[in-house]
């Protein structure tokens, strides 16, 4: 009887904890999805006003805002000699000292013919700022 009660309490605890994790994961996924969708909807990576719209996805004190935006827009397009989009998936999620480490695997896709030009991954570190998850920093891999 005690064992059954203990198992029941543990299952309630696990469900309660997983709901918080699910909410955090969903909110984090929404931030990353919105960020990449905003990049994919851009038509001109040299437009300063379009690039500045991406800054809302970063924390106020992020030191990588401009460099990550440039990497995913201008530099990748220059490397591929055409405008690119991103198909991505989140493959890993970890909480680390108040920030969330999210592994994003992505394909660099031609905007013109939708062919895959390259693939890579990065870790994006999200932080809760004013009730919204925003990008604090990132580790890019090539």
Chimera marker file (.cmm) of the C-alpha trace (Angstrom):
<marker_set name="trace">
<marker id="1" x="0.000" y="0.000" z="0.000" r="1" g="1" b="0" radius="0.5"/>
<marker id="2" x="2.820" y="2.405" z="0.903" r="1" g="1" b="0" radius="0.5"/>
<marker id="3" x="4.622" y="1.552" z="-2.321" r="1" g="1" b="0" radius="0.5"/>
<marker id="4" x="1.472" y="2.254" z="-4.336" r="1" g="1" b="0" radius="0.5"/>
<marker id="5" x="0.963" y="5.593" z="-2.581" r="1" g="1" b="0" radius="0.5"/>
<marker id="6" x="4.597" y="6.520" z="-3.150" r="1" g="1" b="0" radius="0.5"/>
<marker id="7" x="4.355" y="5.674" z="-6.862" r="1" g="1" b="0" radius="0.5"/>
<marker id="8" x="1.170" y="7.737" z="-7.124" r="1" g="1" b="0" radius="0.5"/>
<marker id="9" x="2.817" y="10.774" z="-5.484" r="1" g="1" b="0" radius="0.5"/>
<marker id="10" x="5.877" y="10.476" z="-7.697" r="1" g="1" b="0" radius="0.5"/>
<marker id="11" x="3.709" y="10.318" z="-10.820" r="1" g="1" b="0" radius="0.5"/>
<marker id="12" x="1.830" y="13.465" z="-9.732" r="1" g="1" b="0" radius="0.5"/>
<marker id="13" x="5.127" y="15.224" z="-9.101" r="1" g="1" b="0" radius="0.5"/>
<marker id="14" x="6.456" y="14.188" z="-12.520" r="1" g="1" b="0" radius="0.5"/>
<marker id="15" x="3.318" y="15.388" z="-14.296" r="1" g="1" b="0" radius="0.5"/>
<marker id="16" x="3.429" y="18.709" z="-12.455" r="1" g="1" b="0" radius="0.5"/>
<marker id="17" x="7.080" y="19.253" z="-13.334" r="1" g="1" b="0" radius="0.5"/>
<marker id="18" x="6.630" y="18.193" z="-16.937" r="1" g="1" b="0" radius="0.5"/>
<marker id="19" x="3.826" y="20.737" z="-17.427" r="1" g="1" b="0" radius="0.5"/>
<marker id="20" x="6.190" y="23.542" z="-16.462" r="1" g="1" b="0" radius="0.5"/>
<marker id="21" x="8.862" y="22.133" z="-18.754" r="1" g="1" b="0" radius="0.5"/>
<marker id="22" x="6.363" y="21.781" z="-21.591" r="1" g="1" b="0" radius="0.5"/>
<marker id="23" x="5.278" y="25.399" z="-21.184" r="1" g="1" b="0" radius="0.5"/>
<marker id="24" x="8.896" y="26.598" z="-21.148" r="1" g="1" b="0" radius="0.5"/>
<marker id="25" x="9.782" y="24.426" z="-24.148" r="1" g="1" b="0" radius="0.5"/>
<marker id="26" x="6.768" y="25.667" z="-26.101" r="1" g="1" b="0" radius="0.5"/>
<marker id="27" x="7.580" y="29.294" z="-25.330" r="1" g="1" b="0" radius="0.5"/>
<marker id="28" x="11.233" y="28.769" z="-26.273" r="1" g="1" b="0" radius="0.5"/>
<marker id="29" x="10.245" y="26.984" z="-29.472" r="1" g="1" b="0" radius="0.5"/>
<marker id="30" x="7.911" y="29.862" z="-30.344" r="1" g="1" b="0" radius="0.5"/>
<marker id="31" x="10.741" y="32.386" z="-29.963" r="1" g="1" b="0" radius="0.5"/>
<marker id="32" x="13.076" y="30.383" z="-32.193" r="1" g="1" b="0" radius="0.5"/>
<marker id="33" x="10.331" y="29.667" z="-34.734" r="1" g="1" b="0" radius="0.5"/>
<marker id="34" x="9.360" y="33.343" z="-34.921" r="1" g="1" b="0" radius="0.5"/>
<marker id="35" x="13.004" y="34.367" z="-35.299" r="1" g="1" b="0" radius="0.5"/>
<marker id="36" x="13.675" y="32.018" z="-38.228" r="1" g="1" b="0" radius="0.5"/>
<marker id="37" x="10.304" y="32.808" z="-39.841" r="1" g="1" b="0" radius="0.5"/>
<marker id="38" x="11.167" y="36.513" z="-39.667" r="1" g="1" b="0" radius="0.5"/>
<marker id="39" x="14.452" y="35.809" z="-41.463" r="1" g="1" b="0" radius="0.5"/>
<marker id="40" x="12.688" y="33.638" z="-44.054" r="1" g="1" b="0" radius="0.5"/>
<marker id="41" x="10.154" y="36.380" z="-44.782" r="1" g="1" b="0" radius="0.5"/>
<marker id="42" x="12.829" y="38.971" z="-45.569" r="1" g="1" b="0" radius="0.5"/>
<marker id="43" x="13.398" y="39.847" z="-49.210" r="1" g="1" b="0" radius="0.5"/>
<marker id="44" x="16.412" y="42.127" z="-48.834" r="1" g="1" b="0" radius="0.5"/>
<marker id="45" x="19.181" y="41.221" z="-46.397" r="1" g="1" b="0" radius="0.5"/>
<marker id="46" x="20.894" y="44.554" z="-47.042" r="1" g="1" b="0" radius="0.5"/>
<marker id="47" x="17.911" y="46.560" z="-45.781" r="1" g="1" b="0" radius="0.5"/>
<marker id="48" x="18.875" y="48.016" z="-42.413" r="1" g="1" b="0" radius="0.5"/>
<marker id="49" x="15.238" y="48.483" z="-41.398" r="1" g="1" b="0" radius="0.5"/>
<marker id="50" x="14.437" y="44.810" z="-42.110" r="1" g="1" b="0" radius="0.5"/>
<marker id="51" x="17.526" y="43.635" z="-40.230" r="1" g="1" b="0" radius="0.5"/>
<marker id="52" x="16.656" y="45.846" z="-37.250" r="1" g="1" b="0" radius="0.5"/>
<marker id="53" x="13.272" y="44.107" z="-36.935" r="1" g="1" b="0" radius="0.5"/>
<marker id="54" x="15.147" y="40.942" z="-35.912" r="1" g="1" b="0" radius="0.5"/>
<marker id="55" x="16.595" y="42.659" z="-32.839" r="1" g="1" b="0" radius="0.5"/>
<marker id="56" x="13.340" y="42.178" z="-30.902" r="1" g="1" b="0" radius="0.5"/>
<marker id="57" x="14.259" y="38.486" z="-30.518" r="1" g="1" b="0" radius="0.5"/>
<marker id="58" x="17.389" y="39.306" z="-28.481" r="1" g="1" b="0" radius="0.5"/>
<marker id="59" x="17.860" y="40.335" z="-24.855" r="1" g="1" b="0" radius="0.5"/>
<marker id="60" x="18.717" y="43.982" z="-24.262" r="1" g="1" b="0" radius="0.5"/>
<marker id="61" x="22.247" y="43.068" z="-23.146" r="1" g="1" b="0" radius="0.5"/>
<marker id="62" x="22.992" y="40.421" z="-25.782" r="1" g="1" b="0" radius="0.5"/>
<marker id="63" x="26.491" y="40.841" z="-27.175" r="1" g="1" b="0" radius="0.5"/>
<marker id="64" x="25.803" y="38.778" z="-30.306" r="1" g="1" b="0" radius="0.5"/>
<marker id="65" x="22.723" y="40.487" z="-31.732" r="1" g="1" b="0" radius="0.5"/>
<marker id="66" x="24.357" y="42.072" z="-34.771" r="1" g="1" b="0" radius="0.5"/>
<marker id="67" x="26.824" y="39.258" z="-35.435" r="1" g="1" b="0" radius="0.5"/>
<marker id="68" x="24.207" y="36.457" z="-35.367" r="1" g="1" b="0" radius="0.5"/>
<marker id="69" x="21.838" y="38.450" z="-37.577" r="1" g="1" b="0" radius="0.5"/>
<marker id="70" x="24.672" y="39.139" z="-40.018" r="1" g="1" b="0" radius="0.5"/>
<marker id="71" x="25.773" y="35.485" z="-39.950" r="1" g="1" b="0" radius="0.5"/>
<marker id="72" x="22.304" y="34.109" z="-40.731" r="1" g="1" b="0" radius="0.5"/>
<marker id="73" x="21.429" y="36.697" z="-43.369" r="1" g="1" b="0" radius="0.5"/>
<marker id="74" x="24.233" y="38.489" z="-45.189" r="1" g="1" b="0" radius="0.5"/>
<marker id="75" x="27.165" y="36.115" z="-44.642" r="1" g="1" b="0" radius="0.5"/>
<marker id="76" x="25.273" y="32.907" z="-45.420" r="1" g="1" b="0" radius="0.5"/>
<marker id="77" x="23.715" y="34.467" z="-48.536" r="1" g="1" b="0" radius="0.5"/>
<marker id="78" x="27.102" y="35.745" z="-49.709" r="1" g="1" b="0" radius="0.5"/>
<marker id="79" x="28.628" y="32.307" z="-49.129" r="1" g="1" b="0" radius="0.5"/>
<marker id="80" x="25.858" y="30.641" z="-51.164" r="1" g="1" b="0" radius="0.5"/>
<marker id="81" x="25.674" y="33.458" z="-53.761" r="1" g="1" b="0" radius="0.5"/>
<marker id="82" x="21.905" y="33.718" z="-53.331" r="1" g="1" b="0" radius="0.5"/>
<marker id="83" x="19.219" y="34.543" z="-50.791" r="1" g="1" b="0" radius="0.5"/>
<marker id="84" x="18.592" y="31.715" z="-48.375" r="1" g="1" b="0" radius="0.5"/>
<marker id="85" x="15.856" y="30.408" z="-46.102" r="1" g="1" b="0" radius="0.5"/>
<marker id="86" x="16.132" y="28.053" z="-43.156" r="1" g="1" b="0" radius="0.5"/>
<marker id="87" x="14.369" y="24.773" z="-42.412" r="1" g="1" b="0" radius="0.5"/>
<marker id="88" x="15.070" y="23.894" z="-38.808" r="1" g="1" b="0" radius="0.5"/>
<marker id="89" x="14.209" y="21.620" z="-35.948" r="1" g="1" b="0" radius="0.5"/>
<marker id="90" x="14.902" y="21.793" z="-32.243" r="1" g="1" b="0" radius="0.5"/>
<marker id="91" x="16.708" y="18.640" z="-31.183" r="1" g="1" b="0" radius="0.5"/>
<marker id="92" x="17.804" y="19.339" z="-27.622" r="1" g="1" b="0" radius="0.5"/>
<marker id="93" x="16.652" y="21.461" z="-24.698" r="1" g="1" b="0" radius="0.5"/>
<marker id="94" x="18.452" y="21.977" z="-21.353" r="1" g="1" b="0" radius="0.5"/>
<marker id="95" x="18.124" y="24.376" z="-18.443" r="1" g="1" b="0" radius="0.5"/>
<marker id="96" x="21.436" y="25.852" z="-17.278" r="1" g="1" b="0" radius="0.5"/>
<marker id="97" x="21.606" y="28.363" z="-14.415" r="1" g="1" b="0" radius="0.5"/>
<marker id="98" x="18.601" y="30.454" z="-15.379" r="1" g="1" b="0" radius="0.5"/>
<marker id="99" x="19.068" y="30.239" z="-19.141" r="1" g="1" b="0" radius="0.5"/>
<marker id="100" x="17.882" y="27.618" z="-21.600" r="1" g="1" b="0" radius="0.5"/>
<marker id="101" x="20.257" y="25.920" z="-24.043" r="1" g="1" b="0" radius="0.5"/>
<marker id="102" x="18.455" y="24.887" z="-27.222" r="1" g="1" b="0" radius="0.5"/>
<marker id="103" x="20.110" y="22.934" z="-30.028" r="1" g="1" b="0" radius="0.5"/>
<marker id="104" x="18.790" y="23.979" z="-33.421" r="1" g="1" b="0" radius="0.5"/>
<marker id="105" x="19.634" y="21.846" z="-36.449" r="1" g="1" b="0" radius="0.5"/>
<marker id="106" x="18.987" y="23.627" z="-39.722" r="1" g="1" b="0" radius="0.5"/>
<marker id="107" x="19.208" y="23.332" z="-43.477" r="1" g="1" b="0" radius="0.5"/>
<marker id="108" x="20.215" y="26.354" z="-45.526" r="1" g="1" b="0" radius="0.5"/>
<marker id="109" x="17.730" y="26.355" z="-48.403" r="1" g="1" b="0" radius="0.5"/>
<marker id="110" x="17.710" y="28.308" z="-51.653" r="1" g="1" b="0" radius="0.5"/>
<marker id="111" x="14.883" y="30.863" z="-51.718" r="1" g="1" b="0" radius="0.5"/>
<marker id="112" x="14.756" y="30.481" z="-55.483" r="1" g="1" b="0" radius="0.5"/>
<marker id="113" x="14.532" y="26.741" z="-56.110" r="1" g="1" b="0" radius="0.5"/>
<marker id="114" x="14.140" y="25.364" z="-52.536" r="1" g="1" b="0" radius="0.5"/>
<marker id="115" x="17.192" y="23.099" z="-52.857" r="1" g="1" b="0" radius="0.5"/>
<marker id="116" x="19.279" y="22.375" z="-49.762" r="1" g="1" b="0" radius="0.5"/>
<marker id="117" x="22.582" y="24.224" z="-50.021" r="1" g="1" b="0" radius="0.5"/>
<marker id="118" x="24.124" y="23.387" z="-46.669" r="1" g="1" b="0" radius="0.5"/>
<marker id="119" x="23.227" y="22.170" z="-43.206" r="1" g="1" b="0" radius="0.5"/>
<marker id="120" x="24.532" y="22.939" z="-39.775" r="1" g="1" b="0" radius="0.5"/>
<marker id="121" x="23.500" y="23.369" z="-36.184" r="1" g="1" b="0" radius="0.5"/>
<marker id="122" x="23.848" y="25.859" z="-33.382" r="1" g="1" b="0" radius="0.5"/>
<marker id="123" x="23.085" y="26.211" z="-29.727" r="1" g="1" b="0" radius="0.5"/>
<marker id="124" x="20.860" y="29.166" z="-28.925" r="1" g="1" b="0" radius="0.5"/>
<marker id="125" x="20.768" y="30.285" z="-25.308" r="1" g="1" b="0" radius="0.5"/>
<marker id="126" x="17.469" y="31.844" z="-24.276" r="1" g="1" b="0" radius="0.5"/>
<marker id="127" x="16.743" y="33.965" z="-21.237" r="1" g="1" b="0" radius="0.5"/>
<marker id="128" x="13.438" y="35.128" z="-19.800" r="1" g="1" b="0" radius="0.5"/>
<marker id="129" x="13.278" y="38.892" z="-20.199" r="1" g="1" b="0" radius="0.5"/>
<marker id="130" x="10.076" y="40.662" z="-19.183" r="1" g="1" b="0" radius="0.5"/>
<marker id="131" x="8.111" y="37.405" z="-19.409" r="1" g="1" b="0" radius="0.5"/>
<marker id="132" x="9.327" y="36.506" z="-22.910" r="1" g="1" b="0" radius="0.5"/>
<marker id="133" x="12.138" y="34.224" z="-23.969" r="1" g="1" b="0" radius="0.5"/>
<marker id="134" x="14.812" y="36.075" z="-25.905" r="1" g="1" b="0" radius="0.5"/>
<marker id="135" x="18.170" y="35.124" z="-27.378" r="1" g="1" b="0" radius="0.5"/>
<marker id="136" x="21.041" y="35.821" z="-24.998" r="1" g="1" b="0" radius="0.5"/>
<marker id="137" x="23.852" y="34.225" z="-26.991" r="1" g="1" b="0" radius="0.5"/>
<marker id="138" x="24.557" y="31.427" z="-29.479" r="1" g="1" b="0" radius="0.5"/>
<marker id="139" x="27.268" y="28.973" z="-30.514" r="1" g="1" b="0" radius="0.5"/>
<marker id="140" x="27.352" y="28.451" z="-34.268" r="1" g="1" b="0" radius="0.5"/>
<marker id="141" x="28.984" y="25.444" z="-35.940" r="1" g="1" b="0" radius="0.5"/>
<marker id="142" x="29.965" y="25.088" z="-39.584" r="1" g="1" b="0" radius="0.5"/>
<link id1="1" id2="2" r="1" g="1" b="0" radius="0.2"/>
<link id1="2" id2="3" r="1" g="1" b="0" radius="0.2"/>
<link id1="3" id2="4" r="1" g="1" b="0" radius="0.2"/>
<link id1="4" id2="5" r="1" g="1" b="0" radius="0.2"/>
<link id1="5" id2="6" r="1" g="1" b="0" radius="0.2"/>
<link id1="6" id2="7" r="1" g="1" b="0" radius="0.2"/>
<link id1="7" id2="8" r="1" g="1" b="0" radius="0.2"/>
<link id1="8" id2="9" r="1" g="1" b="0" radius="0.2"/>
<link id1="9" id2="10" r="1" g="1" b="0" radius="0.2"/>
<link id1="10" id2="11" r="1" g="1" b="0" radius="0.2"/>
<link id1="11" id2="12" r="1" g="1" b="0" radius="0.2"/>
<link id1="12" id2="13" r="1" g="1" b="0" radius="0.2"/>
<link id1="13" id2="14" r="1" g="1" b="0" radius="0.2"/>
<link id1="14" id2="15" r="1" g="1" b="0" radius="0.2"/>
<link id1="15" id2="16" r="1" g="1" b="0" radius="0.2"/>
<link id1="16" id2="17" r="1" g="1" b="0" radius="0.2"/>
<link id1="17" id2="18" r="1" g="1" b="0" radius="0.2"/>
<link id1="18" id2="19" r="1" g="1" b="0" radius="0.2"/>
<link id1="19" id2="20" r="1" g="1" b="0" radius="0.2"/>
<link id1="20" id2="21" r="1" g="1" b="0" radius="0.2"/>
<link id1="21" id2="22" r="1" g="1" b="0" radius="0.2"/>
<link id1="22" id2="23" r="1" g="1" b="0" radius="0.2"/>
<link id1="23" id2="24" r="1" g="1" b="0" radius="0.2"/>
<link id1="24" id2="25" r="1" g="1" b="0" radius="0.2"/>
<link id1="25" id2="26" r="1" g="1" b="0" radius="0.2"/>
<link id1="26" id2="27" r="1" g="1" b="0" radius="0.2"/>
<link id1="27" id2="28" r="1" g="1" b="0" radius="0.2"/>
<link id1="28" id2="29" r="1" g="1" b="0" radius="0.2"/>
<link id1="29" id2="30" r="1" g="1" b="0" radius="0.2"/>
<link id1="30" id2="31" r="1" g="1" b="0" radius="0.2"/>
<link id1="31" id2="32" r="1" g="1" b="0" radius="0.2"/>
<link id1="32" id2="33" r="1" g="1" b="0" radius="0.2"/>
<link id1="33" id2="34" r="1" g="1" b="0" radius="0.2"/>
<link id1="34" id2="35" r="1" g="1" b="0" radius="0.2"/>
<link id1="35" id2="36" r="1" g="1" b="0" radius="0.2"/>
<link id1="36" id2="37" r="1" g="1" b="0" radius="0.2"/>
<link id1="37" id2="38" r="1" g="1" b="0" radius="0.2"/>
<link id1="38" id2="39" r="1" g="1" b="0" radius="0.2"/>
<link id1="39" id2="40" r="1" g="1" b="0" radius="0.2"/>
<link id1="40" id2="41" r="1" g="1" b="0" radius="0.2"/>
<link id1="41" id2="42" r="1" g="1" b="0" radius="0.2"/>
<link id1="42" id2="43" r="1" g="1" b="0" radius="0.2"/>
<link id1="43" id2="44" r="1" g="1" b="0" radius="0.2"/>
<link id1="44" id2="45" r="1" g="1" b="0" radius="0.2"/>
<link id1="45" id2="46" r="1" g="1" b="0" radius="0.2"/>
<link id1="46" id2="47" r="1" g="1" b="0" radius="0.2"/>
<link id1="47" id2="48" r="1" g="1" b="0" radius="0.2"/>
<link id1="48" id2="49" r="1" g="1" b="0" radius="0.2"/>
<link id1="49" id2="50" r="1" g="1" b="0" radius="0.2"/>
<link id1="50" id2="51" r="1" g="1" b="0" radius="0.2"/>
<link id1="51" id2="52" r="1" g="1" b="0" radius="0.2"/>
<link id1="52" id2="53" r="1" g="1" b="0" radius="0.2"/>
<link id1="53" id2="54" r="1" g="1" b="0" radius="0.2"/>
<link id1="54" id2="55" r="1" g="1" b="0" radius="0.2"/>
<link id1="55" id2="56" r="1" g="1" b="0" radius="0.2"/>
<link id1="56" id2="57" r="1" g="1" b="0" radius="0.2"/>
<link id1="57" id2="58" r="1" g="1" b="0" radius="0.2"/>
<link id1="58" id2="59" r="1" g="1" b="0" radius="0.2"/>
<link id1="59" id2="60" r="1" g="1" b="0" radius="0.2"/>
<link id1="60" id2="61" r="1" g="1" b="0" radius="0.2"/>
<link id1="61" id2="62" r="1" g="1" b="0" radius="0.2"/>
<link id1="62" id2="63" r="1" g="1" b="0" radius="0.2"/>
<link id1="63" id2="64" r="1" g="1" b="0" radius="0.2"/>
<link id1="64" id2="65" r="1" g="1" b="0" radius="0.2"/>
<link id1="65" id2="66" r="1" g="1" b="0" radius="0.2"/>
<link id1="66" id2="67" r="1" g="1" b="0" radius="0.2"/>
<link id1="67" id2="68" r="1" g="1" b="0" radius="0.2"/>
<link id1="68" id2="69" r="1" g="1" b="0" radius="0.2"/>
<link id1="69" id2="70" r="1" g="1" b="0" radius="0.2"/>
<link id1="70" id2="71" r="1" g="1" b="0" radius="0.2"/>
<link id1="71" id2="72" r="1" g="1" b="0" radius="0.2"/>
<link id1="72" id2="73" r="1" g="1" b="0" radius="0.2"/>
<link id1="73" id2="74" r="1" g="1" b="0" radius="0.2"/>
<link id1="74" id2="75" r="1" g="1" b="0" radius="0.2"/>
<link id1="75" id2="76" r="1" g="1" b="0" radius="0.2"/>
<link id1="76" id2="77" r="1" g="1" b="0" radius="0.2"/>
<link id1="77" id2="78" r="1" g="1" b="0" radius="0.2"/>
<link id1="78" id2="79" r="1" g="1" b="0" radius="0.2"/>
<link id1="79" id2="80" r="1" g="1" b="0" radius="0.2"/>
<link id1="80" id2="81" r="1" g="1" b="0" radius="0.2"/>
<link id1="81" id2="82" r="1" g="1" b="0" radius="0.2"/>
<link id1="82" id2="83" r="1" g="1" b="0" radius="0.2"/>
<link id1="83" id2="84" r="1" g="1" b="0" radius="0.2"/>
<link id1="84" id2="85" r="1" g="1" b="0" radius="0.2"/>
<link id1="85" id2="86" r="1" g="1" b="0" radius="0.2"/>
<link id1="86" id2="87" r="1" g="1" b="0" radius="0.2"/>
<link id1="87" id2="88" r="1" g="1" b="0" radius="0.2"/>
<link id1="88" id2="89" r="1" g="1" b="0" radius="0.2"/>
<link id1="89" id2="90" r="1" g="1" b="0" radius="0.2"/>
<link id1="90" id2="91" r="1" g="1" b="0" radius="0.2"/>
<link id1="91" id2="92" r="1" g="1" b="0" radius="0.2"/>
<link id1="92" id2="93" r="1" g="1" b="0" radius="0.2"/>
<link id1="93" id2="94" r="1" g="1" b="0" radius="0.2"/>
<link id1="94" id2="95" r="1" g="1" b="0" radius="0.2"/>
<link id1="95" id2="96" r="1" g="1" b="0" radius="0.2"/>
<link id1="96" id2="97" r="1" g="1" b="0" radius="0.2"/>
<link id1="97" id2="98" r="1" g="1" b="0" radius="0.2"/>
<link id1="98" id2="99" r="1" g="1" b="0" radius="0.2"/>
<link id1="99" id2="100" r="1" g="1" b="0" radius="0.2"/>
<link id1="100" id2="101" r="1" g="1" b="0" radius="0.2"/>
<link id1="101" id2="102" r="1" g="1" b="0" radius="0.2"/>
<link id1="102" id2="103" r="1" g="1" b="0" radius="0.2"/>
<link id1="103" id2="104" r="1" g="1" b="0" radius="0.2"/>
<link id1="104" id2="105" r="1" g="1" b="0" radius="0.2"/>
<link id1="105" id2="106" r="1" g="1" b="0" radius="0.2"/>
<link id1="106" id2="107" r="1" g="1" b="0" radius="0.2"/>
<link id1="107" id2="108" r="1" g="1" b="0" radius="0.2"/>
<link id1="108" id2="109" r="1" g="1" b="0" radius="0.2"/>
<link id1="109" id2="110" r="1" g="1" b="0" radius="0.2"/>
<link id1="110" id2="111" r="1" g="1" b="0" radius="0.2"/>
<link id1="111" id2="112" r="1" g="1" b="0" radius="0.2"/>
<link id1="112" id2="113" r="1" g="1" b="0" radius="0.2"/>
<link id1="113" id2="114" r="1" g="1" b="0" radius="0.2"/>
<link id1="114" id2="115" r="1" g="1" b="0" radius="0.2"/>
<link id1="115" id2="116" r="1" g="1" b="0" radius="0.2"/>
<link id1="116" id2="117" r="1" g="1" b="0" radius="0.2"/>
<link id1="117" id2="118" r="1" g="1" b="0" radius="0.2"/>
<link id1="118" id2="119" r="1" g="1" b="0" radius="0.2"/>
<link id1="119" id2="120" r="1" g="1" b="0" radius="0.2"/>
<link id1="120" id2="121" r="1" g="1" b="0" radius="0.2"/>
<link id1="121" id2="122" r="1" g="1" b="0" radius="0.2"/>
<link id1="122" id2="123" r="1" g="1" b="0" radius="0.2"/>
<link id1="123" id2="124" r="1" g="1" b="0" radius="0.2"/>
<link id1="124" id2="125" r="1" g="1" b="0" radius="0.2"/>
<link id1="125" id2="126" r="1" g="1" b="0" radius="0.2"/>
<link id1="126" id2="127" r="1" g="1" b="0" radius="0.2"/>
<link id1="127" id2="128" r="1" g="1" b="0" radius="0.2"/>
<link id1="128" id2="129" r="1" g="1" b="0" radius="0.2"/>
<link id1="129" id2="130" r="1" g="1" b="0" radius="0.2"/>
<link id1="130" id2="131" r="1" g="1" b="0" radius="0.2"/>
<link id1="131" id2="132" r="1" g="1" b="0" radius="0.2"/>
<link id1="132" id2="133" r="1" g="1" b="0" radius="0.2"/>
<link id1="133" id2="134" r="1" g="1" b="0" radius="0.2"/>
<link id1="134" id2="135" r="1" g="1" b="0" radius="0.2"/>
<link id1="135" id2="136" r="1" g="1" b="0" radius="0.2"/>
<link id1="136" id2="137" r="1" g="1" b="0" radius="0.2"/>
<link id1="137" id2="138" r="1" g="1" b="0" radius="0.2"/>
<link id1="138" id2="139" r="1" g="1" b="0" radius="0.2"/>
<link id1="139" id2="140" r="1" g="1" b="0" radius="0.2"/>
<link id1="140" id2="141" r="1" g="1" b="0" radius="0.2"/>
<link id1="141" id2="142" r="1" g="1" b="0" radius="0.2"/>
</marker_set>
